[in-house]
Each structure stands twice: as C-alpha cells, then as structure tokens.
Amino acid sequence: MYEAAVAEGVEKFVYASSNHAVGAYETDGRIPEMYRPEGAFLLDGTEFPRPGNYYGISKASCEVIGRYYHDEYGISVCNIRIGNLTKGHPPIDYERGQAMWLSYPDCARIHRCALEADYGFETVYGISDNDRKYYSIERAREVLGYDPQDNSAEWDGDEKVD
C-alpha cells in the first residue's frame, strides 16, 4: 500500500493500527486498575510498541513501515491505534471494553481529522472520550483536532444510562 501511495503521489497515509500493537503493556501488575477512571497509567503514542500477540506484531510492524515511508519519501503518516470498535456498546461492568471503546461516529471523526490535519508522522489512540481510559487522546486532540463526542460510561450494552 505504501509503495502504491508513493507511486501515485499520495501525500497523506492514515493507517488503521490497533490496541494490539501495545497489548503487552496490560500486565497482571497493572490490571484491572489501569482500566479505572482513577488509574494513572496512560499510553500516549510515544511509547515503543509492545505487541501481545501475532496480530499486534503485524500492526506494530506496519507502524514502523509507515515511519520508514515518512522518513524516506516525505509522505505524512498517521497511525491510529484503534481501541474497542464494536457494533454494540461494551457492558458497563466490562472495564477493559469501557476504557477502550470507540464509537462508530467518533471513529469517523478521528479518521476525518487525520485526513485533514497537517502533520509529519504521528501515532495516536482512537478511542472515544471515555471516563475510563488508559490510552490518552490528548495527542489526537492537539495534532489532529479530534473532538470525540461519545463516552462509554453513558451506555450499558445498548441501553443509554442517565
């Protein structure tokens, strides 16, 4: 894909990466506290990938390939490490899902921002503005202008909670 992008003169490449690129940060010593609103552990996109499975290895590898194409060819690259993008909402008692949830509308928002913003090379987290989070969305806000509108705490499965 990167070769084709460069050959066609594409100036910006947005890569749909995954939370699995950093899955090994979720250690027994950090969970489940890291999923809670008061948890102080936040990944912000500047950390080195630590995949926890083969899928994560493939995602982390593609992030590095993007870095190469940015450095070598000057193409702007944004890796979006997507959290929990599911059709329904995560149950309120599923702490990990609540912390990583990305609504469909917020997914569209962050990708639109990544296509329209001006940057060189970035790695950001794609989650909604959840009360519980261990992925920081501050870099996505700052660099991309991402303004998520949804929060997993407002849902219990498919029911909106007050």
C-alpha positions, 0 to 999 in steps of 0.5 A: 500500500505504501509503495502504491501511495508513493507511486501515485503521489499520495501525500497523506497515509492514515493507517488503521493500527490497533490496541494490539500493537501495545497489548503487552503493556496490560500486565497482571501488575497493572490490571484491572486498575489501569482500566479505572477512571482513577488509574494513572497509567496512560499510553500516549503514542510515544511509547515503543510498541509492545505487541501481545500477540501475532496480530499486534506484531503485524500492526506494530510492524506496519507502524514502523513501515509507515515511519520508514515511508515518512522518513524516506519519501516525505509522505505524512503518516498517521497511525491510529491505534484503534481501541474497542470498535464494536457494533454494540456498546461494551457492558458497563461492568466490562472495564477493559471494553469501557476504557477502550471503546470507540464509537462508530461516529467518533471513529469517523471523526478521528479518521476525518481529522487525520485526513485533514490535519497537517502533520509529519508522522504521528501515532495516536489512540482512537478511542472515544472520550471515555471516563475510563481510559488508559490510552490518552487522546490528548495527542489526537486532540492537539495534532489532529483536532479530534473532538470525540463526542461519545463516552462509554460510561453513558451506555450499558450494552445498548441501553443509554444510562442517565 
